Amino acid sequence: MSIINTVSANIRVELARGGMTQESLAAGINKNAVSLSRQLRGLQEFKLSDLEKIADFLNVEVADLFIPQTRKNVHETSGAAS
């Protein structure tokens, strides 16, 4: 999976976790919903400033957006066992 796909997948997971939509994210970061959709589909690159706003809106660290879900699940599982 490419980095852009990983980032997009993580954003979608966090949106679902929070019961939010792409539209609410777009409004929350003051971005056009069509542009955000293009970024999430890999048709347009994310700017670092966008990722910072997205992470802040989702209440996660920017770095968390780059961790593949399979690794996140391993870290969360091992963290819960500690």
Backbone torsions as a table, in degrees:
resi	resn	phi	psi	omega
1	MET	NA	135.6	179.9
2	SER	-74.3	164.4	179.2
3	ILE	-60.8	-43.6	-178.5
4	ILE	-63.1	-37.8	177.9
5	ASN	-67.8	-38.4	177.8
6	THR	-63.2	-47.8	-180.0
7	VAL	-61.1	-47.2	-179.9
8	SER	-61.3	-43.8	179.7
9	ALA	-62.8	-41.8	179.9
10	ASN	-65.8	-38.5	177.0
11	ILE	-63.5	-44.3	179.2
12	ARG	-62.7	-41.1	178.4
13	VAL	-61.4	-46.2	-179.5
14	GLU	-65.9	-36.7	175.5
15	LEU	-61.6	-46.3	-179.6
16	ALA	-63.5	-43.2	178.7
17	ARG	-56.8	-38.7	-178.3
18	GLY	-90.8	1.6	-179.0
19	GLY	65.4	32.9	-177.6
20	MET	-109.9	164.5	178.6
21	THR	-112.1	166.7	174.6
22	GLN	-60.6	-36.3	-179.0
23	GLU	-65.0	-40.8	178.9
24	SER	-67.7	-36.3	175.9
25	LEU	-63.2	-47.9	-179.7
26	ALA	-57.1	-45.9	179.4
27	ALA	-64.9	-39.5	-177.5
28	GLY	-67.1	-27.1	179.6
29	ILE	-108.1	9.0	177.6
30	ASN	58.2	50.1	-179.3
31	LYS	-126.7	146.9	176.1
32	ASN	-61.6	130.3	-177.0
33	ALA	-61.3	-34.3	179.2
34	VAL	-67.9	-41.7	178.0
35	SER	-63.3	-43.2	178.6
36	LEU	-62.7	-42.6	178.2
37	SER	-60.2	-42.3	178.3
38	ARG	-62.9	-38.7	177.6
39	GLN	-65.9	-44.3	-178.1
40	LEU	-67.3	-23.9	177.1
41	ARG	-91.7	0.6	177.6
42	GLY	79.6	15.4	-179.5
43	LEU	-90.6	-14.6	-179.7
44	GLN	-143.5	137.5	-178.1
45	GLU	-75.0	147.5	173.2
46	PHE	-76.8	142.9	169.3
47	LYS	-90.2	150.1	178.6
48	LEU	-57.9	-38.9	179.3
49	SER	-62.2	-35.5	176.1
50	ASP	-66.2	-43.0	-179.8
51	LEU	-64.1	-36.0	176.5
52	GLU	-63.8	-43.6	178.9
53	LYS	-66.3	-41.5	179.9
54	ILE	-63.4	-47.8	-179.9
55	ALA	-60.3	-42.3	178.8
56	ASP	-62.5	-44.9	179.6
57	PHE	-61.9	-40.0	-178.1
58	LEU	-84.7	-4.7	-179.6
59	ASN	61.1	45.0	175.1
60	VAL	-131.5	167.8	175.2
61	GLU	-81.8	148.0	177.1
62	VAL	-55.5	-41.9	-179.1
63	ALA	-58.7	-33.2	179.5
64	ASP	-60.9	-27.9	-179.1
65	LEU	-70.0	-17.3	-177.0
66	PHE	-97.2	-5.3	-177.8
67	ILE	-88.1	121.1	179.0
68	PRO	-57.4	145.8	-176.8
69	GLN	-55.7	-37.9	-179.6
70	THR	-62.8	-38.7	177.1
71	ARG	-70.1	-40.0	178.9
72	LYS	-60.2	-44.2	-179.1
73	ASN	-62.2	-38.9	178.0
74	VAL	-65.2	-45.5	-179.7
75	HIS	-64.8	-41.7	-179.6
76	GLU	-66.9	-40.7	-179.9
77	THR	-66.9	-44.8	-179.9
78	SER	-69.2	-32.8	177.9
79	GLY	-68.2	-34.3	-179.7
80	ALA	-72.4	-26.6	-178.2
81	ALA	-80.0	-18.7	-176.6
82	SER	-73.4	NA	NA
